[in-house]
Amino acid sequence: MKEEIEFDFDEILDKFRSGKKLTGIGGLLEPLIKQLTEAALEAEVESHIANDGL
């Protein structure tokens, strides 16, 4: 089961304007970066599995 992360741009922008950092541990973009990294790794694994079946 995949975890869906809801990314509210307006909320992130408000928090950024109030001084919260964008990157790093606890940064505003951390959940989005995590989701993108996991999706890329999953696609890479699926590609390798598909190519091995040829």
C-alpha positions in Angstrom: 0.0 0.0 0.0 1.4 3.4 -1.0 1.3 6.3 1.3 -0.1 9.4 -0.4 1.3 12.7 0.8 -0.9 15.7 0.3 1.3 18.7 -0.7 -0.5 22.0 0.0 1.6 24.6 -1.8 -0.1 27.5 0.0 0.5 26.0 3.4 4.1 25.4 2.5 4.6 28.9 1.2 3.1 30.4 4.4 5.4 28.3 6.6 8.4 29.3 4.4 7.5 33.0 4.8 7.3 32.5 8.6 10.9 31.3 8.6 10.8 27.5 8.3 13.5 26.0 6.2 12.7 24.3 2.8 15.3 21.6 2.7 17.1 19.3 5.2 15.8 17.2 8.0 12.4 18.6 9.0 12.3 20.9 6.0 9.1 21.8 4.2 10.1 19.9 1.1 11.2 16.7 2.9 7.9 14.8 2.4 7.7 15.7 -1.3 11.4 14.8 -1.9 10.8 11.4 -0.1 7.8 10.7 -2.2 9.6 11.6 -5.5 12.6 9.5 -4.5 10.5 6.4 -3.7 8.6 6.7 -6.9 11.8 7.0 -8.9 13.3 3.9 -7.2 10.1 1.9 -7.7 10.1 2.8 -11.4 13.7 1.8 -11.7 13.1 -1.6 -10.0 10.1 -2.2 -12.2 12.1 -1.4 -15.3 14.8 -3.9 -14.3 12.2 -6.6 -13.6 10.5 -6.0 -17.0 13.9 -6.1 -18.8 14.8 -9.4 -17.1 11.7 -11.0 -18.4 12.6 -10.4 -22.0 
